[in-house]
Structures are given as C-alpha cells and as structure tokens.
C-alpha cells in the first residue's frame, strides 16, 4: 500500500515533474507473469526512477548494508527500502549469498518482476562493467525472460557520493525480452551462465551506448581505494561482450572463469550477486 501511494500520489508525480523522465520500449515489460529486469547501474537513483515508470511493482535486490544501519538515519533508510519493495542482498558469499538469491527466486515464483543490476555495484566512472552470473542463474533456474534496460543520465543527476540530486532530465530504454529457455537444462553449467550473462551485458551496452570494460566494477573500486593489488588476470582489456551464437561449449573470449585469483576470485565467488549499491 505504501509503495502504491508513494508511486502514484506523492513521490511519483513530483519526480516526474522535476526530472521529466523519457522512456522507450516500455511495452516490452509483460503485463503479467514473472520476468527479470536487468539494468546498468549508474546511480543510487536508478532504483527510484526505473520502478517509477514501470506500471507493475518491481522488487529490487539491494545490498544488505542498507538494511542494517544504526541510529535514526540508518533505521529510516532500512524502513524506506523495505517499504519500497526492496530485498536485502548479502554479498559476502557462501550460504548468505545463496539465501539472498533464494529470496529473488521467490519473487519470480510468485509471478513478480525482479530488478537486478548485473554489474553488482554502481559504475565508478559511467562505463559498463562485467556482469556477475547471478542474473543468469536466476533466469535459467526460474525459466523467465530477461528485459534489459539502459538508464540514461542518472549519473549526472546523482553522482556517487552526492546526497542532493541535480535537477535535470533522465531517460531509460527497455529492450526486447531475452529468452534463454533453450539453456534451461544447463542452468548449473558455469560456462552457460557466463554466456547468458555476457549476452545480457551486450544488450545493455547496445542500448546504453556505454563503453564496456571486461572487469568487475567491484575490483576497480577496490583498486581506486588503494586496497591492495589486483591480479593481472582480473584487469582484462577493454572489449565487447559477445552476442548469443548458440550453445556454450567454451568460455567466451575475454570472459573466462578460470585462472583468476585473489581479489578477483573473491568478487566472483560471492554467488554472482547482482544487487543495488
């Protein structure tokens, strides 16, 4: 009820008036039935503007830190996220991450729309980074389509670290649904998960026009923060993900899952988590 009231009566109309969002391809969102909406991630505000323009409720997986804050601010933040259809996503790996993915699966099982950021975190520089395989695992296990959506200009509205937004127009482009049902019996195959994820990232790159970097955004953020050296294998060259060309047999060029160690391995071993944050 709170979600509907804020979206349709209070917050929604104000945001539409101030930021005048433009939308293309909204008809690609199914009127009913489960689907994953996979988006690039430029800004904290992505999780506000995109659900605002979709007629149906969208449940997002958001990093668990938003739900565990202390003090008045932390509690209000947690309350806001719970009331706006967002689920805590534990990115620490292991059983905790698996439980978070299970929560996302429940949304799909009940016919809902699940919002996911395959990059796993906000882009540090407005480029598009390598996707984590969690989005593929959910799509294959649930047997649901994936709708790619490119957020445009939200990084200018609210850059990382900026609390007050800049008033300017933003946009979004919803692509055609991606059907991976032909891989359904290979849902646990790591190479297939990587192939599916790369196809999703290819569509996001095509829709958004962003430069693609074959490296995890989380690894780049660690390096920028000076938190240790990153293995050379993780810092792959700038390359484009490859569109679907049939059943996966070998890892895609520049997107193999073997040979990475240290920081990069830990980033991917978090269960392929793809959450807002």
RODO-2510 file (C-alpha; in nm, 4 decimals, decimal comma):
residues 277
     n   res          X          Y          Z
     1     x     0,0000     0,0000     0,0000
     2     x     0,2801     0,2429     0,0923
     3     x     0,4591     0,1600    -0,2344
     4     x     0,1490     0,2321    -0,4428
     5     x     0,0642     0,5563    -0,2595
     6     x     0,4177     0,6944    -0,2908
     7     x     0,4466     0,5940    -0,6565
     8     x     0,1077     0,7154    -0,7764
     9     x     0,0115     1,0002    -0,5422
    10     x     0,3041     1,1618    -0,3596
    11     x     0,6621     1,0941    -0,4703
    12     x     0,5932     0,9761    -0,8249
    13     x     0,4182     1,2860    -0,9608
    14     x     0,6795     1,5179    -0,8057
    15     x     0,9716     1,3264    -0,9554
    16     x     0,8076     1,3158    -1,2970
    17     x     0,7516     1,6912    -1,2860
    18     x     1,1085     1,7732    -1,1807
    19     x     1,3102     1,5233    -1,3842
    20     x     1,0758     1,4728    -1,6834
    21     x     1,1893     1,1137    -1,7484
    22     x     1,1608     0,9893    -2,1056
    23     x     1,1041     0,6213    -2,1763
    24     x     1,1363     0,3955    -2,4794
    25     x     1,0246     0,0348    -2,5073
    26     x     0,8012     0,0259    -2,2013
    27     x     0,5711    -0,2151    -2,3853
    28     x     0,8475    -0,4756    -2,3593
    29     x     0,7535    -0,5220    -1,9935
    30     x     0,4954    -0,8042    -1,9796
    31     x     0,1551    -0,7099    -1,8436
    32     x     0,1635    -1,0178    -1,6230
    33     x     0,3921    -1,3051    -1,5332
    34     x     0,7424    -1,3270    -1,3930
    35     x     1,0423    -1,1576    -1,5514
    36     x     1,3813    -1,0178    -1,4586
    37     x     1,4582    -0,6549    -1,5362
    38     x     1,8349    -0,6252    -1,5755
    39     x     1,9725    -0,2716    -1,5681
    40     x     2,3023    -0,0917    -1,5919
    41     x     2,3824     0,0878    -1,2668
    42     x     2,4961     0,4496    -1,2766
    43     x     2,3411     0,5980    -0,9653
    44     x     2,1583     0,5294    -0,6400
    45     x     1,8583     0,6960    -0,8070
    46     x     1,8299     0,4167    -1,0680
    47     x     1,6249     0,2186    -0,8150
    48     x     1,3856     0,5104    -0,7855
    49     x     1,3368     0,6270    -1,1432
    50     x     1,3058     0,2927    -1,3193
    51     x     1,0302     0,1421    -1,0971
    52     x     0,8546     0,4782    -1,1157
    53     x     0,7975     0,4366    -1,4890
    54     x     0,7026     0,0670    -1,4855
    55     x     0,3312     0,0116    -1,4348
    56     x     0,3774    -0,3059    -1,2293
    57     x     0,5624    -0,3218    -0,8947
    58     x     0,9322    -0,4027    -0,9268
    59     x     1,1144    -0,5766    -0,6415
    60     x     1,4843    -0,4934    -0,6276
    61     x     1,7715    -0,6782    -0,4658
    62     x     1,9637    -0,4137    -0,2684
    63     x     2,2857    -0,4555    -0,0722
    64     x     2,2210    -0,5686     0,2824
    65     x     2,4098    -0,2710     0,4305
    66     x     2,1080    -0,0536     0,3521
    67     x     1,9021    -0,2619     0,5955
    68     x     2,1471    -0,2805     0,8852
    69     x     2,2288     0,0837     0,9546
    70     x     2,2242     0,2155     1,3104
    71     x     2,0855     0,5340     1,4575
    72     x     1,7886     0,7312     1,3294
    73     x     1,9265     0,7685     0,9767
    74     x     2,0097     0,4002     0,9468
    75     x     1,6691     0,2903     1,0697
    76     x     1,4869     0,5320     0,8388
    77     x     1,6926     0,4106     0,5452
    78     x     1,6099     0,0480     0,6255
    79     x     1,2417     0,1329     0,6614
    80     x     1,2404     0,3156     0,3274
    81     x     1,3973     0,0215     0,1456
    82     x     1,1553    -0,2278     0,2966
    83     x     0,8526    -0,0147     0,2141
    84     x     0,9655     0,0389    -0,1445
    85     x     0,9760    -0,3291    -0,2427
    86     x     1,3482    -0,3908    -0,1965
    87     x     1,5050    -0,7049    -0,0531
    88     x     1,8373    -0,7280     0,1320
    89     x     2,1126    -0,8929    -0,0717
    90     x     2,4048    -1,0336     0,1249
    91     x     2,7171    -1,0127    -0,0956
    92     x     2,9562    -1,1815     0,1478
    93     x     2,9374    -1,5115    -0,0390
    94     x     2,8570    -1,8685     0,0571
    95     x     2,5291    -1,9597     0,2238
    96     x     2,4345    -1,5964     0,2900
    97     x     2,4519    -1,5073    -0,0794
    98     x     2,2658    -1,8249    -0,1747
    99     x     1,9847    -1,7315     0,0652
   100     x     1,9611    -1,3890    -0,0948
   101     x     1,9263    -1,5422    -0,4395
   102     x     1,6552    -1,7683    -0,2988
   103     x     1,4608    -1,4583    -0,1939
   104     x     1,4836    -1,3322    -0,5501
   105     x     1,3647    -1,6684    -0,6795
   106     x     1,0566    -1,6455    -0,4591
   107     x     0,9620    -1,3168    -0,6238
   108     x     0,9803    -1,4854    -0,9649
   109     x     0,7976    -1,7966    -0,8454
   110     x     0,5056    -1,5771    -0,7433
   111     x     0,4928    -1,4112    -1,0854
   112     x     0,6618    -1,0828    -0,9929
   113     x     0,9122    -0,8531    -1,1592
   114     x     1,2619    -0,8735    -1,0124
   115     x     1,5048    -0,5868    -1,0685
   116     x     1,8749    -0,6733    -1,0832
   117     x     2,1973    -0,4860    -1,1556
   118     x     2,4260    -0,7477    -1,3163
   119     x     2,7352    -0,5338    -1,2509
   120     x     2,6732    -0,5846    -0,8790
   121     x     2,7540    -0,2264    -0,7826
   122     x     2,7395     0,1225    -0,9278
   123     x     2,9802     0,2020    -1,2072
   124     x     3,2692     0,4145    -1,0729
   125     x     3,3084     0,6069    -1,3997
   126     x     2,9878     0,5702    -1,6077
   127     x     3,1320     0,2812    -1,8103
   128     x     2,9646    -0,0605    -1,8276
   129     x     3,1456    -0,3360    -1,6393
   130     x     3,1484    -0,7138    -1,6491
   131     x     2,8282    -0,8762    -1,5291
   132     x     2,8072    -1,1287    -1,2481
   133     x     2,6413    -1,4593    -1,3238
   134     x     2,3714    -1,4367    -1,0554
   135     x     2,1292    -1,2859    -1,3063
   136     x     2,1835    -1,5836    -1,5393
   137     x     2,1398    -1,8366    -1,2584
   138     x     1,8054    -1,6876    -1,1618
   139     x     1,6832    -1,6565    -1,5211
   140     x     1,7773    -2,0153    -1,6070
   141     x     1,6502    -2,1720    -1,2857
   142     x     1,3204    -1,9824    -1,2933
   143     x     1,2764    -2,0122    -1,6698
   144     x     1,1828    -1,6457    -1,7069
   145     x     1,2730    -1,3829    -1,9685
   146     x     1,5208    -1,1044    -1,9020
   147     x     1,4327    -0,7495    -2,0057
   148     x     1,7440    -0,5307    -2,0407
   149     x     1,7028    -0,1644    -1,9502
   150     x     1,9529     0,1140    -2,0024
   151     x     1,9395     0,4033    -1,7580
   152     x     2,0469     0,7279    -1,9238
   153     x     2,1832     1,0314    -1,7405
   154     x     2,1181     0,9252    -1,3814
   155     x     2,4904     0,9535    -1,3074
   156     x     2,4593     1,3257    -1,3805
   157     x     2,1555     1,3581    -1,1533
   158     x     2,3173     1,1940    -0,8529
   159     x     2,6877     1,1078    -0,8872
   160     x     2,8414     0,8676    -0,6363
   161     x     2,8959     1,0468    -0,3057
   162     x     2,6487     1,3269    -0,3770
   163     x     2,3458     1,3397    -0,1487
   164     x     2,1379     1,6131    -0,3102
   165     x     2,0372     1,5427    -0,6714
   166     x     2,0835     1,7768    -0,9641
   167     x     1,7584     1,8642    -1,1369
   168     x     1,7947     1,7510    -1,4982
   169     x     1,6184     1,5194    -1,7398
   170     x     1,6872     1,1446    -1,7334
   171     x     1,5784     0,8586    -1,9546
   172     x     1,5574     0,4836    -1,9899
   173     x     1,5341     0,2351    -2,2759
   174     x     1,3720    -0,1054    -2,2263
   175     x     1,4944    -0,3663    -2,4728
   176     x     1,3093    -0,6664    -2,6068
   177     x     1,2813    -0,9664    -2,3706
   178     x     1,5702    -1,2122    -2,3910
   179     x     1,4622    -1,5771    -2,3943
   180     x     1,7115    -1,8288    -2,2558
   181     x     1,4730    -2,1234    -2,2284
   182     x     1,6928    -2,3276    -2,4654
   183     x     1,9541    -2,3353    -2,1867
   184     x     1,7089    -2,4440    -1,9162
   185     x     1,8604    -2,7918    -1,8756
   186     x     2,2078    -2,6350    -1,8400
   187     x     2,1196    -2,3965    -1,5584
   188     x     2,4091    -2,5115    -1,3380
   189     x     2,6705    -2,5043    -1,6142
   190     x     2,9144    -2,2248    -1,5311
   191     x     3,0075    -2,1640    -1,8950
   192     x     2,6419    -2,1319    -1,9905
   193     x     2,5818    -1,8895    -1,7030
   194     x     2,8725    -1,6787    -1,8263
   195     x     2,7458    -1,6892    -2,1865
   196     x     2,3961    -1,5805    -2,0812
   197     x     2,5341    -1,3022    -1,8619
   198     x     2,7540    -1,1778    -2,1459
   199     x     2,4573    -1,1663    -2,3807
   200     x     2,2652    -0,9565    -2,1278
   201     x     2,5627    -0,7215    -2,0942
   202     x     2,5894    -0,6980    -2,4737
   203     x     2,2284    -0,5794    -2,4901
   204     x     2,2877    -0,3275    -2,2113
   205     x     2,5924    -0,1955    -2,3962
   206     x     2,3941    -0,1668    -2,7195
   207     x     2,1010     0,0119    -2,5562
   208     x     2,3042     0,2477    -2,3376
   209     x     2,5926     0,3254    -2,5716
   210     x     2,8335     0,2844    -2,2794
   211     x     3,1922     0,1771    -2,3203
   212     x     3,2316    -0,1807    -2,1993
   213     x     3,5141    -0,2927    -1,9693
   214     x     3,5787    -0,6650    -1,9201
   215     x     3,6481    -0,6276    -1,5491
   216     x     3,4318    -0,6317    -1,2383
   217     x     3,3327    -0,2863    -1,1124
   218     x     3,3915    -0,4001    -0,7535
   219     x     3,7536    -0,4836    -0,8373
   220     x     3,8031    -0,1403    -0,9925
   221     x     3,6595     0,0261    -0,6842
   222     x     3,8980    -0,1649    -0,4594
   223     x     4,1899    -0,0599    -0,6739
   224     x     4,0807     0,3034    -0,6754
   225     x     4,0516     0,2903    -0,2973
   226     x     4,4074     0,1595    -0,2751
   227     x     4,3029    -0,1663    -0,1085
   228     x     4,5702    -0,3963    -0,2399
   229     x     4,6959    -0,5006    -0,5784
   230     x     4,4598    -0,6601    -0,8276
   231     x     4,5788    -0,9688    -1,0187
   232     x     4,6675    -0,9044    -1,3819
   233     x     4,4136    -1,1649    -1,4920
   234     x     4,1322    -0,9550    -1,3475
   235     x     4,2267    -0,6389    -1,5311
   236     x     4,1250    -0,7601    -1,8742
   237     x     4,1417    -0,5372    -2,1823
   238     x     3,8516    -0,3199    -2,2887
   239     x     3,6353    -0,5490    -2,5002
   240     x     3,2760    -0,6077    -2,6001
   241     x     3,0677    -0,8952    -2,4668
   242     x     2,9680    -1,1339    -2,7436
   243     x     2,6033    -1,1778    -2,8546
   244     x     2,4436    -1,5221    -2,8468
   245     x     2,5733    -1,7591    -3,1143
   246     x     2,4316    -2,0909    -2,9990
   247     x     2,5038    -2,3374    -2,7166
   248     x     2,8020    -2,2608    -2,4989
   249     x     3,0942    -2,5021    -2,5086
   250     x     3,3908    -2,2859    -2,4186
   251     x     3,4136    -1,9675    -2,2136
   252     x     3,3763    -1,6510    -2,4207
   253     x     3,6886    -1,4622    -2,5276
   254     x     3,7905    -1,2253    -2,2516
   255     x     3,5273    -1,3671    -2,0201
   256     x     3,6666    -1,6974    -1,8937
   257     x     3,6029    -1,8018    -1,5375
   258     x     3,9307    -1,9823    -1,4827
   259     x     4,2698    -1,8558    -1,3752
   260     x     4,1633    -1,5646    -1,1568
   261     x     4,2920    -1,5482    -0,8045
   262     x     4,2918    -1,3191    -0,5041
   263     x     4,0603    -1,0185    -0,5159
   264     x     3,9018    -1,1009    -0,8496
   265     x     3,8192    -1,4567    -0,7452
   266     x     3,6523    -1,3353    -0,4262
   267     x     3,4393    -1,0925    -0,6261
   268     x     3,3008    -1,3691    -0,8451
   269     x     3,2730    -1,6229    -0,5648
   270     x     3,0057    -1,4163    -0,3920
   271     x     2,7466    -1,6242    -0,5746
   272     x     2,7295    -1,3944    -0,8744
   273     x     2,5414    -1,1404    -0,6704
   274     x     2,3917    -0,8542    -0,8639
   275     x     2,2464    -0,6034    -0,6214
   276     x     2,1822    -0,2337    -0,5970
   277     x     2,4559    -0,0465    -0,4191
***
